[in-house]
Amino acid sequence: MTTSTATAPDGPWFIADERALDFINTLAMAEHSPRDFLQSDEDVLQWLNHAGFAAAAVGKPGELLAAARALRTTIRELVTAKKGGGALTLETLNGWLAQAQSYLQISDDGGKTLHVKRQYLLTTPEQVLAPIAENAAHLLAEGEFAYVRQCEHPECTLWFYDKTKAHRRRWCSMALCGNRAKVARFRAKS
């Protein structure tokens, strides 16, 4: 499940066309300084719900936030290493994956259509974040990393998965960095 919509002009953004990348983009450069969009358990829950993952508050206050930041760091390190051709240290991500507990559930829509959906147990912060860990594992194992890129704007730290037909996407978003680059080029010509 991916979309290219932003939640708000000031982030966090859902522009990467890949949920694991959207997740690491919750730590970004904004107005020339780092900005962490995950400041509370509620921020994590809002992000997960907006991303389409069922989420619930679990654990002591602050545990979900700490777990989310730890997972984000793990995913960022693995994406950066894979993109750079470096060796991947998978033990930490595998530890996250080992804690995921899920099952399939079938339901109907009141008519003749049946739907199968994966349901996750949500009793620990790690289980709440399990869908992101699984998404990251699929990206690392099955993603075409020639199309996983960082925005070309020199001050931007956002990642994206270039799913355009020509695979020539250069910016995290035209609204965020593409227009800034156009304005800079125009000013340089004047």
SEPAMI-243138 format. One line per 3 residues: number of its first residue (from 1); their letters; for each residue x negated, y negated, z of C-alpha. Coordinates in Angstrom, 1 decimal. Last residue first. Layout:
% SEPAMI-243138
NUM) A) X Y Z ~ ...
//
This chain:
% SEPAMI-243138
190) SKA) -19.0 -36.4 -13.9 ~ -20.2 -32.9 -14.9 ~ -21.1 -31.9 -11.3
187) RFR) -17.7 -33.1 -10.1 ~ -15.9 -30.8 -12.5 ~ -18.1 -27.8 -11.5
184) AVK) -17.4 -28.5 -7.8 ~ -13.6 -28.8 -8.5 ~ -13.6 -25.5 -10.4
181) ARN) -15.6 -23.8 -7.6 ~ -13.1 -25.1 -5.0 ~ -10.3 -23.9 -7.2
178) GCL) -11.7 -20.4 -7.2 ~ -12.4 -20.3 -3.5 ~ -9.0 -20.4 -1.7
175) AMS) -6.2 -20.7 -4.2 ~ -8.1 -18.7 -6.9 ~ -8.5 -16.0 -4.3
172) CWR) -11.4 -13.8 -3.1 ~ -13.2 -15.0 -6.2 ~ -15.1 -13.4 -9.0
169) RRH) -12.5 -11.1 -10.7 ~ -13.9 -9.7 -13.9 ~ -12.6 -6.2 -13.7
166) AKT) -10.9 -6.5 -17.2 ~ -7.6 -5.0 -16.0 ~ -7.8 -6.5 -12.5
163) KDY) -8.2 -4.1 -9.6 ~ -11.2 -5.9 -8.2 ~ -11.3 -4.7 -4.5
160) FWL) -11.9 -7.7 -2.3 ~ -14.4 -9.0 0.4 ~ -14.4 -12.4 2.1
157) TCE) -17.6 -14.0 3.4 ~ -17.2 -17.3 1.6 ~ -19.8 -20.1 1.8
154) PHE) -21.6 -19.3 -1.5 ~ -18.4 -18.7 -3.4 ~ -18.9 -15.5 -5.3
151) CQR) -16.4 -13.6 -3.2 ~ -17.7 -10.2 -2.0 ~ -17.1 -7.2 -4.2
148) VYA) -15.7 -3.7 -4.4 ~ -15.3 -3.1 -8.1 ~ -18.6 -1.2 -8.6
145) FEG) -17.6 0.5 -5.4 ~ -15.0 2.7 -7.1 ~ -13.2 3.9 -4.0
142) EAL) -12.9 7.6 -3.2 ~ -15.1 8.3 -0.2 ~ -15.6 4.8 1.2
139) LHA) -12.1 3.6 0.3 ~ -10.5 6.8 1.6 ~ -12.4 6.6 4.9
136) ANE) -11.5 2.9 5.3 ~ -7.8 3.8 4.8 ~ -8.1 6.5 7.4
133) AIP) -9.7 4.0 9.9 ~ -6.9 1.5 9.1 ~ -4.2 4.1 9.7
130) ALV) -5.9 5.1 13.0 ~ -5.7 1.6 14.5 ~ -2.7 2.5 16.8
127) QEP) -4.3 5.8 17.6 ~ -7.5 4.1 18.7 ~ -5.5 1.7 20.9
124) TTL) -4.0 4.7 22.6 ~ -0.4 6.2 22.8 ~ 0.8 5.5 19.2
121) LYQ) 1.3 8.9 17.6 ~ 1.3 8.3 13.9 ~ 4.2 9.0 11.5
118) RKV) 3.5 9.9 7.9 ~ 6.5 9.3 5.7 ~ 8.5 11.7 3.4
115) HLT) 11.6 10.2 1.8 ~ 14.8 12.0 0.6 ~ 17.2 10.4 -1.9
112) KGG) 20.8 11.8 -2.1 ~ 22.4 9.1 0.0 ~ 22.1 7.9 3.5
109) DDS) 18.5 6.9 2.9 ~ 17.2 10.3 3.8 ~ 14.5 11.3 6.2
106) IQL) 11.4 13.6 6.2 ~ 8.7 13.2 8.8 ~ 5.0 14.0 8.4
103) YSQ) 2.7 14.2 11.4 ~ 0.0 12.1 12.9 ~ -2.8 12.1 15.4
100) AQA) -5.8 10.0 14.8 ~ -8.5 10.5 17.4 ~ -10.8 12.4 15.1
97) LWG) -10.7 9.6 12.6 ~ -12.1 7.1 15.0 ~ -15.0 9.4 15.9
94) NLT) -15.5 10.0 12.2 ~ -15.9 6.2 11.8 ~ -18.6 6.2 14.5
91) ELT) -20.4 9.3 13.1 ~ -20.5 8.0 9.5 ~ -23.9 6.3 9.3
88) LAG) -24.1 5.5 5.6 ~ -27.5 5.2 3.9 ~ -28.0 2.2 1.8
85) GGK) -26.8 1.5 -1.8 ~ -26.0 -2.1 -1.0 ~ -22.2 -1.6 -1.6
82) KAT) -22.4 1.5 0.6 ~ -24.2 -0.4 3.4 ~ -21.9 -3.4 3.3
79) VLE) -18.8 -1.2 3.3 ~ -20.2 0.9 6.2 ~ -21.2 -2.2 8.3
76) RIT) -17.8 -3.9 7.6 ~ -15.9 -0.7 8.6 ~ -17.8 -0.3 11.9
73) TRL) -17.5 -4.0 12.7 ~ -13.7 -3.9 12.0 ~ -13.4 -0.8 14.2
70) ARA) -15.1 -2.5 17.1 ~ -13.0 -5.6 16.7 ~ -9.8 -3.5 16.6
67) AAL) -10.9 -1.6 19.7 ~ -11.6 -4.8 21.7 ~ -8.2 -6.3 20.6
64) LEG) -6.3 -3.1 21.5 ~ -8.0 -3.0 24.9 ~ -7.3 -6.7 25.7
61) PKG) -4.3 -6.1 27.9 ~ -4.4 -2.5 29.2 ~ -3.3 0.3 26.9
58) VAA) -0.6 0.2 24.2 ~ 1.3 -2.5 22.3 ~ 3.0 -0.9 19.3
55) AAF) 2.2 -0.6 15.6 ~ 3.8 0.8 12.5 ~ 1.6 0.0 9.6
52) GAH) 2.8 -2.2 6.7 ~ 0.0 -4.7 6.6 ~ 2.3 -7.3 8.2
49) NLW) 2.8 -4.9 11.1 ~ -0.9 -4.3 11.5 ~ -1.7 -8.0 11.4
46) QLV) 1.0 -8.8 13.9 ~ -0.2 -6.0 16.2 ~ -3.8 -7.3 16.0
43) DED) -2.7 -10.9 16.7 ~ -0.6 -9.7 19.6 ~ -3.6 -7.9 21.1
40) SQL) -5.4 -11.2 21.1 ~ -7.9 -13.3 19.2 ~ -8.0 -11.5 15.9
37) FDR) -8.3 -14.2 13.3 ~ -12.0 -14.6 14.0 ~ -13.3 -17.7 12.3
34) PSH) -16.9 -18.3 11.3 ~ -17.8 -21.9 10.5 ~ -17.9 -24.0 7.3
31) EAM) -14.2 -24.8 7.1 ~ -13.2 -21.1 7.4 ~ -15.8 -18.3 7.1
28) ALT) -14.2 -15.0 7.8 ~ -13.5 -12.3 10.4 ~ -10.0 -11.0 9.6
25) NIF) -11.6 -10.1 6.2 ~ -12.7 -6.8 7.7 ~ -9.0 -5.9 7.8
22) DLA) -8.2 -7.1 4.3 ~ -11.1 -4.9 3.2 ~ -9.6 -1.8 4.9
19) RED) -6.2 -2.8 3.4 ~ -7.3 -2.9 -0.2 ~ -6.0 -5.5 -2.8
16) AIF) -8.3 -8.0 -1.0 ~ -5.8 -10.9 -0.8 ~ -4.0 -10.2 2.5
13) WPG) -5.3 -13.3 4.3 ~ -5.5 -14.1 8.0 ~ -5.3 -16.9 7.3
10) DPA) -5.2 -20.7 7.1 ~ -2.8 -20.9 4.2 ~ -0.5 -18.4 5.9
7) TAT) 0.3 -14.7 5.4 ~ -1.5 -14.5 2.1 ~ -0.2 -12.3 -0.7
4) STT) -2.1 -9.9 -2.9 ~ -0.4 -6.6 -2.0 ~ -1.6 -3.2 -1.1
1) M) 0.0 0.0 0.0
//
